[in-house]
Amino acid sequence: DSHDSHRFNISDDDATKIVELVEAWGKSILSVVGVTRHHISVVASAIGRIASPLLTPLLQQLLDEDLTRHKQQKHDFLKSLHKGQRVDNGANTYFYRSYTEALVKIGDEVAIDVLKSYLPNQYCGEDAALALKHIWDNKQPLSQGWQFKPSPDFTEVKEKRGVLIEGKRKDSEPFVEEILSVVTRIIESNPNEKERQHALKLARTAFAMPYGDKSDLINRLIQLP
């Protein structure tokens, strides 16, 4: 399978040993003095290469640790700015794609549920939505045997124009419904500017997949301040 090219070609016995080694590495790295978010993300990348569902709980633990540390870095960075200082503490560096890509490569229902759980998160929710779209892309016939699409991709323009002219729409994809349910909750909660921007980013990803008739939601998004 072309989508499994990221996995090592190793025996089951060796795979088990590697999983155990990476799991021990990931659990121990969080207690190492001086470990950085970059170091943690390296473990996530290694998990993505192995793509073992057994490592999903560890991957989520590492992502939660990254989120906790990143939020603190953001807080400290803004606090220093208010004092007229500027510190380079990594607050503007993002590693979330390492975690979400690893979950894409694992790709089972548990990994998908983990991605869905992060959709509301303003730090990594957009990456989680993009990861869900990546999983959806990998299941489409067009993605088989064609790894590199032009950008922008106009290959389906004629078909989609005909669909609109005939007044027909493809049914909404389940991932779209999951993402847009988060968008709806955000815009119905008197969102602040950052929350509105997050909702728009999620919606942009969702609307890159078949979404049925979402005219009402689209109009509400357009009318956001």
C-alpha positions in Angstrom: 0.0 0.0 0.0 1.5 3.4 -1.0 0.1 5.0 2.2 2.2 2.5 4.3 5.5 3.7 2.8 6.3 5.6 6.0 6.5 2.4 7.9 9.6 0.4 8.5 9.9 -2.9 6.7 10.8 -5.0 9.7 9.8 -8.3 11.3 7.1 -8.5 14.0 9.6 -9.4 16.7 11.7 -6.4 15.8 8.6 -4.2 15.7 7.6 -5.2 19.2 11.1 -4.4 20.5 11.1 -1.0 18.8 7.6 -0.2 20.2 8.8 -1.1 23.7 12.0 1.0 23.2 10.1 4.1 22.0 7.5 3.8 24.7 10.3 3.7 27.4 12.0 6.6 25.7 8.8 8.7 25.6 7.9 8.0 29.2 11.4 8.8 30.4 12.1 12.0 28.4 9.5 14.0 30.3 11.5 13.6 33.5 14.8 14.7 32.0 16.0 18.1 33.2 16.3 20.6 30.4 14.2 18.6 27.9 12.5 20.9 25.4 9.3 20.8 23.3 11.5 20.0 20.3 12.9 17.0 22.0 9.4 15.8 22.8 8.3 16.3 19.2 11.2 14.1 18.0 9.6 11.2 19.9 6.3 12.0 18.3 8.0 11.8 14.8 9.5 8.5 15.7 6.1 7.2 16.7 4.8 8.3 13.3 7.5 6.2 11.6 6.5 3.2 13.6 2.8 3.9 13.3 1.8 1.4 16.0 -1.6 1.9 17.6 0.0 0.7 20.9 1.8 4.1 21.0 -1.3 6.3 20.7 -1.7 6.8 24.4 1.9 7.9 24.7 1.5 10.2 21.7 -1.4 11.9 23.3 0.5 12.2 26.6 3.4 13.9 24.8 1.0 16.2 22.9 -0.7 17.3 26.1 2.7 18.0 27.6 3.7 20.1 24.6 0.4 22.0 24.9 1.0 22.7 28.6 4.5 23.9 28.0 3.6 26.0 25.0 0.8 27.7 26.8 3.2 28.6 29.6 5.7 29.9 27.0 3.0 32.1 25.4 2.1 33.5 28.9 5.7 34.3 29.7 6.3 35.8 26.3 3.3 38.2 26.5 4.2 39.0 30.1 7.7 40.1 29.0 6.3 42.2 26.2 4.1 44.1 28.6 7.4 44.9 30.5 8.9 46.2 27.3 11.1 43.1 26.9 11.3 40.5 24.3 12.4 37.0 25.1 13.0 34.2 22.6 11.6 31.3 24.6 10.1 29.2 21.8 6.6 30.6 22.2 6.3 31.2 18.5 7.5 27.7 17.5 4.9 25.1 16.8 5.5 21.3 16.7 1.9 20.1 16.6 2.1 18.8 13.1 4.6 16.1 14.4 1.8 14.7 16.6 -1.1 15.0 14.2 0.9 13.5 11.3 1.8 10.6 13.6 -1.9 10.1 14.3 -2.6 10.1 10.6 -0.1 7.4 10.0 -1.6 5.3 12.8 -4.9 6.0 11.3 -7.2 3.7 13.3 -10.5 4.7 15.0 -8.7 5.4 18.2 -6.3 7.8 16.5 -9.1 9.5 14.7 -11.0 10.0 18.0 -7.9 11.5 19.5 -7.7 14.0 16.6 -11.4 14.9 17.0 -10.9 15.6 20.7 -8.3 18.3 19.9 -10.5 20.2 17.3 -11.7 22.8 19.9 -8.1 23.6 20.9 -6.9 26.9 19.6 -3.3 25.8 19.6 -3.5 22.5 17.7 -7.2 22.3 16.5 -6.4 23.4 13.0 -3.7 20.8 12.6 -6.1 18.2 14.0 -8.7 19.2 11.3 -6.1 19.1 8.6 -5.0 15.6 9.8 -8.6 14.4 9.5 -8.8 15.8 6.0 -5.5 14.0 5.2 -7.0 10.7 6.4 -10.1 11.4 4.2 -7.8 12.3 1.2 -6.0 9.0 1.6 -9.3 7.1 1.2 -10.2 8.8 -2.0 -9.7 6.9 -5.3 -7.8 9.9 -6.8 -5.1 9.7 -4.2 -4.2 6.2 -5.1 -1.0 6.2 -7.2 -1.0 9.9 -7.5 0.9 11.4 -4.6 1.6 14.9 -6.1 -1.3 17.1 -7.1 -0.9 20.5 -8.7 -1.6 23.5 -6.5 -4.1 24.9 -7.0 -5.8 21.7 -8.1 -8.4 22.3 -10.9 -8.9 18.6 -11.8 -12.5 18.5 -10.4 -13.6 22.0 -11.4 -15.7 20.8 -14.3 -17.4 18.1 -12.3 -18.2 20.4 -9.3 -19.5 23.1 -11.6 -21.9 20.6 -13.2 -23.1 19.5 -9.7 -23.8 23.1 -8.8 -25.7 23.8 -12.0 -27.9 20.8 -11.5 -28.5 21.7 -7.9 -27.1 18.5 -6.6 -24.5 18.2 -3.8 -22.6 15.3 -2.4 -23.6 14.3 1.0 -21.6 15.8 3.8 -18.6 13.6 5.0 -18.6 12.5 8.7 -15.4 14.3 9.3 -17.0 17.5 8.0 -19.9 17.1 10.4 -17.5 16.6 13.3 -15.4 19.7 12.5 -18.4 21.9 11.8 -20.1 20.8 15.0 -17.1 22.4 16.8 -17.4 25.5 14.6 -21.1 25.8 15.5 -20.4 25.5 19.2 -17.8 28.2 19.0 -19.8 30.8 17.1 -22.8 30.2 19.4 -20.8 30.9 22.5 -20.3 34.7 22.0 -16.7 34.1 20.8 -13.8 36.5 21.1 -11.6 37.4 18.2 -9.2 34.4 18.7 -12.1 32.0 18.9 -13.7 33.4 15.8 -10.4 33.0 13.9 -10.2 29.4 15.1 -13.7 28.7 14.0 -13.0 30.1 10.5 -9.8 28.0 10.2 -11.7 24.9 11.1 -14.4 25.7 8.6 -12.0 26.4 5.8 -10.6 22.8 6.3 -14.1 21.3 6.5 -15.3 23.0 3.4 -12.4 21.4 1.4 -14.3 18.1 1.7 -17.9 17.4 0.5 -20.2 19.2 2.9 -23.7 19.0 1.5 -25.9 22.0 2.1 -24.4 24.2 4.7 -25.8 27.5 3.4 -27.0 28.7 6.8 -23.7 28.0 8.6 -21.8 29.6 5.8 -23.9 32.8 6.0 -23.4 32.9 9.8 -19.6 32.6 9.3 -19.7 35.4 6.7 -21.5 37.6 9.1 -19.0 37.2 12.0 -17.5 40.5 13.1 
